[in-house]
Amino acid sequence: MSENYKRFQNKECEFFPCHKGIDNKDFNCLFCYCPLYLLKEDCGGNYKYDEASGIKDCSNCLIPHSKDAYDYIMSKINLVIERAKKE
C-alpha cells in the first residue's frame, strides 16, 4: 500500500530546504508549520525559548521535516486536540 500522503516536497519554495541537517531527498514539507508547537515542552523537539521575548524557537528542530514526521506527529495529535479544547 502506498504511503505517499505522508510526504510532500515543495522544491519551488524560496526557503527549500528551510532547515539544514536532512538530505534534500528525504526533506518533508508536509508540516511546514508544526502542529506540535502549542504542546510547548511536550512536543519532543529540539527547541529553546528566546530569553528576551519568551517565544519558543524551533529553528533547530528537524522533526516536522523528517522522513518519519507524519507518524511522529500523528502519535501526538490527540494531545494537541485536547490542549486546543482547553485554550
SVG drawing of the C-alpha trace seen along z (x, -y; Angstrom):
<svg xmlns="http://www.w3.org/2000/svg" viewBox="-12 -41 35 43">
<polyline fill="none" stroke="black" stroke-width="0.4" points="0.0,0.0 1.3,-3.4 2.0,-5.9 2.7,-8.9 0.3,-11.0 2.9,-11.1 5.4,-13.1 5.4,-16.2 8.1,-18.4 7.8,-21.9 11.1,-22.3 9.9,-25.6 9.5,-27.2 12.0,-30.0 13.0,-28.6 13.5,-24.9 15.1,-23.4 14.3,-25.6 16.3,-23.6 19.8,-22.0 20.6,-18.5 18.2,-16.4 19.2,-15.2 17.1,-17.1 15.7,-13.8 14.2,-13.0 13.1,-16.5 9.4,-16.6 7.4,-19.8 4.0,-18.4 4.2,-20.1 5.8,-23.3 4.2,-24.8 4.5,-22.3 1.2,-21.4 3.1,-20.4 4.2,-24.0 1.3,-24.5 2.5,-21.5 5.3,-23.7 7.7,-21.4 5.8,-18.2 6.4,-18.4 9.5,-16.3 11.5,-18.5 14.8,-20.4 13.6,-23.9 14.6,-26.7 12.9,-29.8 14.2,-33.2 15.2,-34.8 14.2,-38.3 10.8,-37.6 9.9,-34.2 8.9,-32.9 9.5,-29.3 12.3,-28.9 12.0,-25.7 14.6,-26.6 16.9,-23.7 14.1,-21.1 14.0,-18.7 11.1,-16.5 8.4,-18.1 10.7,-17.8 12.0,-14.3 11.1,-11.3 9.0,-9.9 7.3,-13.2 3.8,-12.0 3.9,-9.1 5.5,-11.1 3.1,-14.0 0.1,-11.7 1.2,-9.9 0.8,-13.2 -2.1,-14.8 -4.7,-13.7 -2.7,-15.7 -2.8,-18.7 -6.5,-18.4 -7.1,-18.1 -4.9,-21.1 -6.6,-23.2 -10.0,-22.4 -8.8,-23.8 -7.3,-27.0"/>
</svg>
